[in-house]
Amino acid sequence: MAHAPSAKRHIRADEKKRVRNKARKSAITTLEKKFNAALTEGNTEEAKKALQVCFSAYDRAVKKGVVKRATADRRKSRLNLALNKASK
């Protein structure tokens, strides 16, 4: 257990960051599920809208430091590939 007051503050701050980051990642996962649901229904217009929302969420997560840039780019690319494959 931490003894120094600054270490205790860091522990509290880290817990708040962990909860915030988990919520952001969970929101992205939910958006991806909506995108995938639209794809499986064959609704490409709805999927395109959901894709834009996913892209925006990933970009915000990168900006906040929740997700690394390369990870976001890879996932965005895979979502886009899935949409293109379904559109054919």
N, C-alpha and C positions, 0 to 999 in steps of 0.2 A: 504494500500500500504506500502511496505517496505521502511524504511528510511535509515537504516544503509547500507553502501556500500557493506559489506559482504553479507547481506541479498539480495541485488539486484543482486549480482553475483550468489548467489544460485538460484534465480528465473530464471536467464538466463540459467544456467547449467541444471536445472531441465527441462526446456522446450526442450533443445537439447536432453536430455536423453529420454524424452517422445516421441519425434519424431522418434528417433532411435529405441526405443523399439517397437513402433507401426509398423514400417517398418519390423522389424524382425518377429513380430507376424503375420503380413499380409503375409509375404513370406511363413511361415509355413502353413498358411491356404491355400495358392495357391498350395503348394506341396501336401497337403491332398486332394485337389480337383482333382489334376492330378491322384493321387492314386485311388480315388473313381471312376474316369472316366474309368481308365483301368480295374477296377473290374467289372463295369457295362457292359463293352464291352466283358468281358469274357477273356481278355488278361492277363493271370496270370503271364507270364514272364515279361511283362511290369510293372505289378503291383508289382512284387518282386523288380524290380529295383527302382521303385518309393518309395517303402517301405523303402529301405535302405537309400535313400536320405532324407526321412522324419525323420528317426531315427537320422541321422547325424545332421539334422537341429535342432531337439529337444535337442540333446546333447550339441550343440553349444549354444543354447538359455539358457540352464541350466547353462552352464559355465559362460555366460555373465550376469546371474542373471535376465533374462527377464521372465523366466518361472520357477516355483518351481519344484524341483526334483520329488515330488510325482505326480504332475500334468502331467509332461512329461512321467513318467512311466505309468500312467493310460492311457494316450492317445496312447502311443506306444503299450500297451497291447491290446487295443481295435482295433487298426489298424491291428495288427498281427492276432487277432481272426477273423476279417473280411476276411483276406486273406486265413486263414486256412479253414474257412467255404466255401469260394468260390472255393477253390482248390478241395474240396471233390466231 
